[in-house]
Every structure is written in C-alpha cells, then in structure tokens.
Amino acid sequence: MNAEPPSSSVLSSLWQQIRAVLDLVLDLSFKRFVTPRLVRMLYVLSLLAALFYAVSYMFSGFTTGTFTGLFQMVTAPLAFLLYLIVARVTVELILAIFRIADHLAPLGDEPAARPVTKSGKFTDPVR
C-alpha cells in the first residue's frame, strides 16, 4: 500500500478510510474488529437503496390505476419509515455487541478473583 494518496482533502480523507479498512481486513491476528467501521457505511448504503426503492414504488402506481397509485403514495413512505426504524435498531444492536466485546476484553487479561472462603459463622462478613 505504497500508492500516493490523492491531493484533495476529501479524497485524501476517503483514501485514509479505505486504507484503515483494508488494514483491518488484512489483519490476520483478529485483535481488532472491522465490522464497526463497515456497518456505518453499509447502513448509509441500505438507506439510499431503501429511499430509491420507496420513491420508485411510490410513483410506479400511477400507470396501473387511481386507487393503486393513491395506495402506493401512502404506503411507500410508511414502509420507508418502518425500514428506517428496523435498520437503525439492527445497526445499534450490532454496535452494542462489539462495544460489549471491547469493554470485556481488558477484563479477560486480569487474574481471576480470589475465591470466597467460608468462615464458619453466619454473621461473619464475606471477603
């Protein structure tokens, strides 16, 4: 990856993002996750595809009839909003799982806690 990045600031930023994702994808130790970076891009692409589909569905009903066109004009935005909610919740669940994994990773490196021993009396404090 010794290629020169483009000179424009937007293109150089995009080039840095592409290099970061490629570095993560080609990381064979699997110590870093690539999914949190990719999920944002996939979310935006899915929203654009859903918007395109909703608009094309909404305006395709005018050729078939009056009631169908009106029905599609009402249901397409509702379906798009439902998709927005489902897609957002799905992305947040995926990111929450990876954040949990990031927070639990340091705990796995700590030595095991000292086991609690019974002292014999019920009133003794637990150590």
N, C-alpha and C positions, 0 to 999 in steps of 0.2 A: 504494500500500500504506500508506495513512494510517489504516487502521482501528485502533481501540483494542484492545490485547490483553486477554484475559480476566484477571480479578484473581487467580485461584487460581495457586499456584506451579507445579503440574503442568500446568495449562492454558497458563500463560504460557511454560513451557519448550517445550511442544508447539508453541505459536504461533511461538516463535523458530526452532524446527527447520523448520517449514513455510515461514517467510519466507526462511530461509537456502537451502532447496532451490529455492524459486521464484526467488530472486535468481540462483542458479546456472543454472537452466533458461533464464531470460531474458537471460543474459549472451551477447551476440552476438559477443563477441571470442574466445570459446572458449579463454581462457587458464587457466581453472580447470575441473576435471572434476566432473561431477555424479554420475557412477557410483559412486565410493567411498562417498558418503553414501547413495545409494539401495540399494546392494547389501546393506547390513546389514538394511534394512527388508524388502527382498524375500526375504532369507534367513529371517527370522523368519516372514514370511507363508507361505513354502513349507513350513517345518517344521510350522506349525499345520495347514496343509492336509493334509500327509502324515500327521500324527497323527490327524486326523479320518478320513481315508480308511482308515488301518490299523485303527482301532477299529471303524469301520462294517463293514469287510471281515471282521474277526475274529468279530463277533457275527452276521453275516448267514448263516453256515453252519449254525446250529442249526435253521433251518427246513427245510433240504433233507435232512439225514440225519446220522447219528452220525459216520461216518468223515469226511465233508466238514467237519463242524463242528470235529472234532479237528485235521484238516489245516490249516484256516484259523486255528485258535487258535495253531498252531505257526509257520506261515509268515508271518503278518501281522507279528509283532514282528521276525522276521528280515529281512523286506523293509524294514521301517521303519528298522532299524539300517543296512542297506545303503544306503538312501536318505540317511540322516544322513551317512554317510561320503562318498558321492559329492557331495552338496550342499556339504559343508564344503570338500572339496578343490577343487571348482569355484570357490567364493567366494574361497578363498585364492589360486588362480591368477589370478583377475581382479584382486584387490587387489595381487598381486605385480607384475603388468604395469603397473598405474598407479603403484606405488611406484618401479618402474624408470624410468618416464617422468618422475616428479618429480625423481629424482636425476640424470637425464641432461639435464634442461632447463637447469640452470646451465652445464653443460659446452658446450652449443651457443653460449653467449654469449661464451666465451673465444676469443681469437685462435688461429689454427692454430699448432701447434708448429713450431719451426724444423726444417727438413729436415736429415737427417743427411748430411754430406758425406764422401766417401771421401778419405782422406789419402794413399793410395798404398801404405802398408805394412800388412802383415797384423797386426803386433804393436801398432799404434797403438790407443789406447783409442777407443771410439765416443763421440762427443759427443752 
